[in-house]
Amino acid sequence: MKIHNIRLGFAANSSSSHSIVFCNPDQTDELLDSYEFGWNEFVAHSKESKMHYLSLLLYYNLQNIMNSEMANIVMQHLTGIPYTEDSYIDHQSIIELPFSRDMKGIDTEFYKDFEDYILQEDIAILGGNDNYESEDIPHPLSSNVINLPLGREFSDRYIARKDKTFDYWTLFNIYTGAKVRFSFNNIKESPTKASYPELVDVKITNCCFKNCSHCYQDSTSNGLHAKKSDFYPILSALGDMGVFEVAIGGGEPTIHPDFDYIISSCRYHNIVPNFTTANLDWICNPNNKGIMNEVGAIAYTVNKYEDIEDLSNIIDKYGYTRNKFTLQVIVELTEGLFTILQKAYEHHFRVTLLGFKDTGRAKDIIPSQIDWIKSIQTLIKEHDCPIIAIDTVLAKEYEKELKKIKIPSHLYETRDGTFSMYIDAVEKKCGPSSYEPDKLVDLKMDKDLFLQLSNNFFNF
């Protein structure tokens, strides 16, 4: 197994400790008199014992979406093994299998690949108890533990997508936005391209009343909104492509007259909608609380640390979920970045640092040189650093510095148009990113939009 890219981490706490490990193909089952995979120490290596483990794993996952009788029927159909009450997996060691895209079932294609992987002769399941150490616990090459990019105890919800062209899986957490690409087979090179985008940046309006001098989209108060009738074919095509999420932007997206419809339509097509905003009035409006519950994340634009105080007060006043909000900061245009990051940590906000984009009105601005990496390193030493992400522009500009301080390359992207793309629904164009207007191509809404988008994406 090889993990290629991680956007956010996965965590699991457990008292029972079940690990998947590499072992000698001649390994035998140990301390496994019955199929009770609890706190007891054991090694499950035979195909029979591992199939019982997998069938129980599937059964417990299915119980989260259907009754026990139906779960047993589906489990037997997929594994050939019926459920018995004298077999179990301790609840704290149950691996969460990804759901189908519509969240109505388990992704059976993923399960079958997972099963084929576990049933290999050099893989065993090691059981034990992490509350104490015992010399009797069998450890067949247990230093070679396989770290699965999956959660435990059903605290989150994952969906999966297999890229059959490049032979890897992408897992996406619909609650937290965590995303990981990995291969069950240990391919030498990590994929540098997807067959279809995982994320799509969608511009829904060119209207904004802020008139910021650094607006790379050149949005104005007279800007146009995208047509409502265009969103269904766009989102339908993205749903068919298996897109996990969209980042809705503008302009100021919340002033689009059909903003609620756009958010709901994303959910209808099993796409998680996120959006960026600088509009505190929209956030303050209690009528928007319902639609906010349908959103995955809201990125709030911050120019000074007082903006963080304002947002934090509103979240507390209206009882919003704080984790739904992230702060975004244009590094080279922001004074007092160090203080902003301190305030973000103090108020429990995540931060996305953005690179300067020199298009639109921003082409006439000379950005400042700010040592943001040094600021982060200082905050880490002082234990005052929030969770930080960076965009592609910043990652590309500072790639040498990131390598110098040994930030793993699988934690950031330096190219757009490889796993994401941009759609301008106002001008009906698409391209690799929102800040490369010379690379945008026209879309014809009266043609097969799915083919247009997928062909263009693959040729970026």
C-alpha positions as CSV (number, residue, x, y, z in Angstrom):
1,M,0.0,0.0,0.0
2,K,1.3,3.5,-0.8
3,I,-0.2,6.8,0.3
4,H,0.3,9.5,-2.3
5,N,-1.3,12.7,-0.9
6,I,-3.0,13.8,2.3
7,R,-4.9,17.1,2.7
8,L,-5.9,16.5,6.4
9,G,-5.0,13.8,8.9
10,F,-7.0,10.9,10.3
11,A,-7.0,10.0,14.0
12,A,-8.1,6.9,15.8
13,N,-8.3,6.2,19.6
14,S,-8.7,2.7,20.8
15,S,-8.3,0.4,23.8
16,S,-8.3,-2.8,21.9
17,S,-5.6,-2.6,19.3
18,H,-6.0,-4.4,16.0
19,S,-3.3,-3.7,13.4
20,I,-2.7,-4.9,9.9
21,V,0.9,-6.0,9.5
22,F,3.3,-7.5,7.0
23,C,4.4,-11.0,7.9
24,N,6.1,-14.1,6.7
25,P,3.9,-16.0,4.2
26,D,4.4,-19.1,6.3
27,Q,2.9,-17.4,9.4
28,T,0.1,-19.4,11.0
29,D,-3.0,-18.3,13.1
30,E,-2.0,-17.8,16.8
31,L,-4.1,-17.7,19.9
32,L,-7.3,-17.7,17.8
33,D,-9.5,-20.5,19.0
34,S,-12.7,-18.8,17.8
35,Y,-13.5,-15.8,15.7
36,E,-13.5,-13.4,18.7
37,F,-11.5,-10.4,17.7
38,G,-11.6,-8.4,20.9
39,W,-9.0,-7.5,23.5
40,N,-7.3,-10.9,23.2
41,E,-3.9,-11.2,21.7
42,F,-4.0,-13.0,18.3
43,V,-2.6,-13.3,14.9
44,A,-5.2,-13.9,12.1
45,H,-3.3,-15.0,9.0
46,S,-5.2,-17.8,7.3
47,K,-7.6,-16.9,4.5
48,E,-10.4,-18.4,6.6
49,S,-9.7,-16.3,9.7
50,K,-9.2,-13.1,7.7
51,M,-12.4,-13.6,5.8
52,H,-14.3,-13.9,9.1
53,Y,-12.7,-10.7,10.2
54,L,-13.6,-9.0,7.0
55,S,-17.2,-10.3,7.0
56,L,-17.7,-9.0,10.6
57,L,-16.2,-5.7,9.6
58,L,-18.6,-5.4,6.7
59,Y,-21.5,-6.4,8.9
60,Y,-20.9,-3.7,11.5
61,N,-20.5,-1.1,8.8
62,L,-23.7,-2.2,7.1
63,Q,-25.6,-1.9,10.4
64,N,-25.1,1.9,10.4
65,I,-27.4,2.1,7.3
66,M,-29.8,-0.8,7.5
67,N,-31.3,-3.3,10.0
68,S,-29.4,-6.3,11.2
69,E,-31.3,-8.8,9.1
70,M,-30.6,-7.0,5.9
71,A,-27.0,-6.4,6.9
72,N,-26.6,-10.2,7.3
73,I,-28.1,-10.8,3.9
74,V,-25.8,-8.3,2.1
75,M,-22.7,-9.6,4.1
76,Q,-23.4,-13.2,3.0
77,H,-23.9,-12.1,-0.6
78,L,-20.5,-10.3,-0.6
79,T,-18.4,-12.7,1.6
80,G,-20.3,-16.0,1.7
81,I,-20.1,-16.0,5.5
82,P,-23.2,-15.7,7.7
83,Y,-23.2,-13.6,10.9
84,T,-23.0,-15.6,14.2
85,E,-23.4,-14.1,17.6
86,D,-20.3,-15.8,19.1
87,S,-18.1,-13.8,16.7
88,Y,-17.3,-10.2,17.0
89,I,-14.8,-7.3,16.6
90,D,-14.3,-5.0,19.5
91,H,-16.2,-1.8,18.7
92,Q,-13.1,0.4,19.2
93,S,-11.2,-1.4,16.5
94,I,-13.8,-1.5,13.8
95,I,-12.4,0.1,10.6
96,E,-14.9,2.4,8.9
97,L,-15.4,1.4,5.3
98,P,-16.3,4.2,2.8
99,F,-19.9,4.7,1.7
100,S,-21.3,4.8,-1.8
101,R,-21.6,8.3,-3.2
102,D,-25.3,8.6,-2.4
103,M,-24.6,7.5,1.2
104,K,-27.1,4.6,0.9
105,G,-24.7,1.7,1.0
106,I,-21.1,0.6,1.4
107,D,-18.8,1.1,-1.6
108,T,-18.7,-2.5,-2.8
109,E,-15.9,-1.9,-5.3
110,F,-13.7,-0.5,-2.5
111,Y,-14.6,-3.4,-0.2
112,K,-13.6,-6.0,-2.9
113,D,-10.2,-4.3,-3.4
114,F,-9.7,-4.1,0.3
115,E,-10.6,-7.8,0.7
116,D,-8.1,-8.8,-2.1
117,Y,-5.4,-6.8,-0.3
118,I,-6.0,-8.3,3.1
119,L,-6.1,-11.8,1.8
120,Q,-2.5,-11.6,0.5
121,E,-0.3,-14.2,2.0
122,D,2.2,-11.7,3.5
123,I,-0.5,-9.8,5.5
124,A,-1.9,-10.7,8.9
125,I,-4.2,-9.0,11.4
126,L,-2.6,-8.6,14.8
127,G,-4.8,-8.3,17.9
128,G,-4.0,-7.0,21.4
129,N,-4.7,-4.4,24.1
130,D,-2.9,-1.1,24.1
131,N,-3.6,-0.5,27.8
132,Y,-0.7,-2.7,28.8
133,E,2.2,-4.6,27.3
134,S,2.6,-8.3,27.5
135,E,5.5,-10.5,26.6
136,D,3.0,-13.1,25.3
137,I,1.7,-10.9,22.5
138,P,2.7,-12.4,19.2
139,H,4.5,-9.9,16.9
140,P,5.2,-11.3,13.4
141,L,7.2,-8.5,11.9
142,S,4.8,-6.1,13.7
143,S,7.1,-3.2,13.2
144,N,5.8,-3.1,9.7
145,V,2.4,-2.0,10.5
146,I,0.1,-0.9,7.7
147,N,-1.4,2.5,8.4
148,L,-4.8,2.5,6.7
149,P,-6.2,5.9,5.8
150,L,-9.5,5.0,7.4
151,G,-11.3,6.0,10.6
152,R,-12.6,4.1,13.6
153,E,-15.8,4.0,15.5
154,F,-17.9,5.6,12.7
155,S,-17.1,9.1,13.9
156,D,-16.9,10.4,10.3
157,R,-18.2,9.5,6.9
158,Y,-16.1,8.7,3.9
159,I,-16.9,8.2,0.3
160,A,-14.4,6.7,-2.2
161,R,-13.6,7.0,-5.9
162,K,-11.3,4.8,-7.9
163,D,-9.3,6.2,-10.6
164,K,-9.1,3.3,-13.0
165,T,-6.8,5.1,-15.5
166,F,-4.0,5.7,-12.9
167,D,-5.0,2.9,-10.5
168,Y,-5.4,4.6,-7.2
169,W,-8.2,5.4,-4.7
170,T,-9.3,8.7,-3.2
171,L,-11.1,8.8,0.1
172,F,-13.0,11.9,1.0
173,N,-14.5,12.7,4.4
174,I,-17.8,14.5,3.8
175,Y,-17.9,16.0,7.3
176,T,-14.3,17.3,7.7
177,G,-13.1,17.6,4.1
178,A,-10.1,15.3,4.9
179,K,-8.9,13.7,1.7
180,V,-6.3,11.0,0.9
181,R,-5.1,9.4,-2.2
182,F,-3.6,5.9,-2.0
183,S,-3.0,2.7,-3.9
184,F,-3.5,-0.8,-2.6
185,N,-0.7,-1.9,-4.9
186,N,2.7,-0.4,-4.1
187,I,3.2,1.6,-7.4
188,K,6.5,3.3,-7.7
189,E,5.3,6.8,-8.8
190,S,2.5,8.7,-7.1
191,P,-0.2,9.9,-9.6
192,T,0.3,13.4,-10.9
193,K,-3.1,13.6,-12.5
194,A,-6.7,12.4,-12.0
195,S,-9.0,11.2,-14.7
196,Y,-11.7,13.5,-13.3
197,P,-11.4,16.4,-10.9
198,E,-11.9,15.9,-7.2
199,L,-12.5,19.6,-6.5
200,V,-14.0,22.2,-8.8
201,D,-13.8,26.0,-8.2
202,V,-17.1,27.5,-9.5
203,K,-17.5,31.2,-10.1
204,I,-21.2,32.1,-9.8
205,T,-21.1,35.9,-10.0
206,N,-18.8,38.8,-10.9
207,C,-20.7,41.1,-8.6
208,C,-19.2,42.5,-5.4
209,F,-19.6,45.7,-3.5
210,K,-16.2,45.7,-1.8
211,N,-14.3,47.0,-4.9
212,C,-11.0,45.8,-3.4
213,S,-8.0,47.2,-5.3
214,H,-6.3,43.7,-5.2
215,C,-9.3,41.8,-6.7
216,Y,-7.8,39.4,-9.3
217,Q,-11.3,38.7,-10.7
218,D,-11.9,42.4,-11.4
219,S,-15.3,42.1,-9.8
220,T,-17.5,45.3,-9.4
221,S,-20.9,46.3,-8.1
222,N,-22.1,46.2,-11.7
223,G,-20.9,42.6,-12.2
224,L,-23.2,40.0,-13.7
225,H,-24.6,36.8,-12.0
226,A,-24.5,33.4,-13.7
227,K,-27.9,32.2,-14.9
228,K,-29.9,29.9,-12.6
229,S,-30.7,27.7,-15.6
230,D,-27.0,26.9,-16.1
231,F,-26.4,25.4,-12.7
232,Y,-28.3,22.1,-13.1
233,P,-26.4,20.9,-16.2
234,I,-23.1,22.0,-14.6
235,L,-23.6,20.3,-11.3
236,S,-25.2,17.3,-13.0
237,A,-22.0,16.9,-15.1
238,L,-19.8,17.3,-12.0
239,G,-21.8,14.7,-10.2
240,D,-21.4,12.3,-13.0
241,M,-17.7,12.9,-13.0
242,G,-17.5,11.9,-9.3
243,V,-16.5,15.4,-8.1
244,F,-16.3,15.4,-4.3
245,E,-16.7,19.1,-3.6
246,V,-17.1,22.5,-5.1
247,A,-15.6,25.8,-3.9
248,I,-18.2,28.5,-4.8
249,G,-16.8,32.0,-5.4
250,G,-17.2,35.2,-7.2
251,G,-17.3,38.2,-6.7
252,E,-19.3,37.8,-3.5
253,P,-21.2,34.5,-4.0
254,T,-23.8,35.2,-1.2
255,I,-25.4,38.1,-3.1
256,H,-26.3,35.8,-6.0
257,P,-30.2,35.8,-6.0
258,D,-30.2,32.0,-6.4
259,F,-27.4,31.2,-3.9
260,D,-29.7,28.9,-1.8
261,Y,-30.7,27.0,-4.9
262,I,-27.1,26.5,-5.9
263,I,-26.1,25.1,-2.5
264,S,-29.1,22.7,-2.4
265,S,-28.4,21.6,-6.0
266,C,-24.9,20.6,-5.0
267,R,-26.3,18.4,-2.3
268,Y,-28.8,16.9,-4.7
269,H,-25.9,15.8,-7.0
270,N,-24.0,14.4,-4.0
271,I,-21.4,17.2,-4.1
272,V,-20.3,19.0,-0.9
273,P,-20.7,22.8,-1.4
274,N,-18.2,25.2,0.2
275,F,-17.9,28.9,-0.4
276,T,-15.8,32.0,0.3
277,T,-17.2,35.2,1.6
278,A,-16.4,38.5,3.1
279,N,-20.1,39.2,3.8
280,L,-20.7,39.2,7.6
281,D,-24.3,40.5,7.0
282,W,-25.2,37.2,5.3
283,I,-23.7,35.2,8.1
284,C,-25.6,37.3,10.7
285,N,-29.0,36.8,8.9
286,P,-30.8,34.1,10.9
287,N,-32.8,33.1,7.8
288,N,-29.6,31.7,6.3
289,K,-29.0,29.2,9.2
290,G,-30.7,26.4,7.4
291,I,-28.7,26.7,4.2
292,M,-25.6,27.0,6.2
293,N,-26.2,23.5,7.6
294,E,-25.9,22.2,4.0
295,V,-22.5,23.7,3.5
296,G,-19.3,21.8,4.2
297,A,-17.0,24.8,4.9
298,I,-17.1,28.6,4.8
299,A,-13.9,30.5,4.1
300,Y,-14.0,34.0,5.5
301,T,-11.6,36.5,4.1
302,V,-9.5,38.3,6.8
303,N,-7.5,41.5,6.3
304,K,-6.8,42.4,10.0
305,Y,-7.0,40.6,13.3
306,E,-10.2,42.6,14.3
307,D,-12.0,40.6,11.5
308,I,-11.4,37.5,13.5
309,E,-12.9,39.0,16.6
310,D,-16.0,40.0,14.7
311,L,-16.5,36.6,13.1
312,S,-15.9,34.8,16.5
313,N,-18.5,37.0,18.2
314,I,-21.1,36.3,15.5
315,I,-20.4,32.5,15.7
316,D,-21.0,32.6,19.5
317,K,-24.1,34.8,19.2
318,Y,-25.9,32.6,16.7
319,G,-24.6,29.3,17.9
320,Y,-22.9,28.3,14.6
321,T,-20.5,25.3,14.4
322,R,-17.0,26.9,14.7
323,N,-15.3,24.1,12.7
324,K,-17.4,25.0,9.7
325,F,-15.4,28.2,9.3
326,T,-11.9,28.7,8.1
327,L,-10.0,32.0,7.7
328,Q,-8.3,32.8,4.4
329,V,-5.5,35.4,4.3
330,I,-3.6,36.7,1.2
331,V,-0.1,36.5,2.7
332,E,1.7,39.2,0.6
333,L,-1.1,41.7,1.0
334,T,-1.7,41.4,4.8
335,E,0.0,43.4,7.5
336,G,0.3,41.9,10.9
337,L,0.2,38.3,9.7
338,F,1.9,37.0,12.9
339,T,-0.9,38.6,15.1
340,I,-3.6,37.3,12.8
341,L,-2.3,33.7,13.2
342,Q,-2.1,34.2,16.9
343,K,-5.7,35.4,17.0
344,A,-6.8,32.5,14.8
345,Y,-5.2,30.0,17.3
346,E,-6.8,31.8,20.2
347,H,-10.3,31.6,18.7
348,H,-9.8,28.0,17.4
349,F,-9.9,28.8,13.6
350,R,-8.1,27.0,10.8
351,V,-6.3,29.3,8.4
352,T,-5.7,29.0,4.6
353,L,-2.8,31.1,3.4
354,L,-3.2,32.3,-0.2
355,G,-0.6,33.4,-2.7
356,F,-0.8,36.7,-4.6
357,K,-2.6,36.4,-8.0
358,D,-1.5,39.2,-10.4
359,T,-4.5,39.3,-12.7
360,G,-7.5,41.7,-12.8
361,R,-7.0,44.8,-10.8
362,A,-4.2,43.1,-8.8
363,K,-1.9,43.3,-11.8
364,D,-1.0,46.9,-10.8
365,I,-0.1,46.0,-7.2
366,I,3.4,45.2,-6.0
367,P,3.1,42.5,-3.3
368,S,5.1,42.7,-0.1
369,Q,7.7,40.1,0.8
370,I,6.7,38.4,4.1
371,D,8.5,35.6,5.7
372,W,5.4,33.7,6.6
373,I,7.3,30.4,7.0
374,K,9.4,32.0,9.8
375,S,6.2,33.3,11.5
376,I,4.7,29.8,11.5
377,Q,7.9,28.2,12.8
378,T,8.0,30.8,15.7
379,L,4.3,30.1,16.5
380,I,4.9,26.4,16.6
381,K,7.7,26.8,19.1
382,E,5.5,29.0,21.2
383,H,2.6,26.5,20.9
384,D,0.4,29.2,19.4
385,C,0.0,28.0,15.8
386,P,-3.4,27.3,14.3
387,I,-3.9,24.5,11.7
388,I,-2.6,25.9,8.5
389,A,-3.2,25.1,4.8
390,I,-1.7,26.8,1.8
391,D,-3.0,27.2,-1.7
392,T,-1.4,26.1,-4.9
393,V,0.0,29.5,-5.8
394,L,1.8,29.9,-2.5
395,A,3.1,26.3,-2.6
396,K,4.5,26.8,-6.0
397,E,6.2,30.1,-5.2
398,Y,7.8,28.7,-2.0
399,E,8.4,25.1,-3.1
400,K,12.1,25.4,-2.5
401,E,11.6,26.7,1.0
402,L,9.1,24.0,1.8
403,K,11.5,21.3,0.7
404,K,14.3,23.0,2.7
405,I,12.3,22.7,6.0
406,K,11.4,19.1,5.0
407,I,7.6,19.6,4.5
408,P,6.6,16.3,2.8
409,S,5.6,16.9,-0.8
410,H,2.4,14.8,-0.4
411,L,1.0,17.5,1.9
412,Y,0.7,20.2,-0.8
413,E,0.0,20.7,-4.5
414,T,2.0,23.0,-6.8
415,R,-0.1,22.6,-10.0
416,D,-3.7,23.4,-10.7
417,G,-5.6,21.5,-13.3
418,T,-4.3,18.1,-12.1
419,F,-6.8,17.2,-9.4
420,S,-9.0,20.3,-9.6
421,M,-10.4,22.7,-12.2
422,Y,-12.1,26.0,-12.5
423,I,-15.5,26.9,-14.1
424,D,-16.6,30.4,-14.7
425,A,-20.4,30.0,-14.8
426,V,-20.8,33.7,-15.6
427,E,-18.8,33.7,-18.8
428,K,-19.3,30.0,-19.5
429,K,-15.6,29.1,-19.5
430,C,-13.4,26.5,-17.8
431,G,-9.7,26.1,-17.2
432,P,-7.1,24.8,-14.8
433,S,-7.5,27.7,-12.4
434,S,-9.3,31.0,-11.7
435,Y,-6.1,33.1,-12.0
436,E,-5.0,32.0,-15.5
437,P,-7.5,33.7,-17.9
438,D,-5.4,32.9,-20.9
439,K,-5.9,29.2,-20.4
440,L,-9.8,29.4,-20.2
441,V,-11.8,27.7,-23.0
442,D,-15.4,28.2,-23.9
443,L,-18.2,25.9,-22.8
444,K,-21.4,25.4,-24.8
445,M,-24.3,24.8,-22.6
446,D,-26.3,23.2,-25.4
447,K,-23.8,20.4,-25.9
448,D,-22.7,17.4,-23.8
449,L,-21.3,19.3,-20.9
450,F,-19.9,16.2,-19.3
451,L,-17.7,15.4,-22.3
452,Q,-16.6,19.0,-22.6
453,L,-15.5,19.3,-19.0
454,S,-13.8,15.8,-18.9
455,N,-12.0,16.3,-22.2
456,N,-10.8,19.8,-21.3
457,F,-9.7,18.7,-17.8
458,F,-7.7,15.8,-19.2
459,N,-6.0,18.1,-21.7
460,F,-5.0,20.8,-19.2
